[in-house]
Amino acid sequence: MEILVMGPGCPKCNETAELVKKTAAEAGVEVQVQKVTDFQEMAKRGVFSTPAVVIGGQIKCVGRVPTKQEVQSWLK
């Protein structure tokens, strides 16, 4: 499963990427987390606030760090 974490590399963006990786590992789900820092790429996908999480082309979270429970629900 490919997961995009979008943001300029700020602490909240890094926290989001680590949360996704850790939660997936705990759930036994294999994921590839890709960080997207290009603002044009984010805008093309409809993301105008960061951090954002995109899974399967669908925006799951924008403008905040998701909760662990949210990430778990996305991985199912």
N, C-alpha and C positions, 0 to 999 in steps of 0.2 A: 504494500500500500504506500503510495506516495503522498506525503503531506507537505504543503508549502507553508512556511512561516514567513510572513511579509513584514518588513520593517527595516529601518536604517542601521540596525545593529545596536540599538539602545539597550539598557539593562532589562527593560520589560520585554523586549523582543527576544533577548537571550534567555530570559526566564521562561518565556512561553515555549521556546524550542526545547529547552531542557525538560520542562514539565511533560511535553508530548513524548519525548524519547523515554523518559523514566516510566511514565504511565503505560506506554506500549510494552516496554520490557517486562513490567510487572504482570501485564495481562497475557504475555506470551505471544504478542502480535508483532510480526516483522514489519517494520516501517522504514522508509527512507525519508528523512526529514531534510528538506531543501530550504535554505534561507534565500529569500528574494529581497534584494536591497535596492533594486532599480525602480525609481518612482514611476517611470513611464510604464513599466511592466505591471506595477501595482494598479495604476490608473486604468490600464487596458482591462484588468480583471474586475474593476469596479470597487477597488479598495482605496479609500481616501483618508483613512485613519489607521494608525498602527498601535500595537501589533495586531496582525490579522492571521487567521488560520484558514487555509483552503484545502479541502479534501475532495478529490474527484471532481474538481472544477467548481465545487459548491463552497461558498463562503460560510464558515461555521461560526466565526467570532471576529469582531472588529473593534478596535479601540480600547481593548483591555486584555489582561491576562485571564484566560479561562480557568475555571475550577477543575480540579482533578476529576470530579464526577462528570463534568461536561465532556472532557477528553475521553473518559471511559465509555460514555454513550456513543461517541463518534466512532470508536474503534470496533463496535459490535456490528 
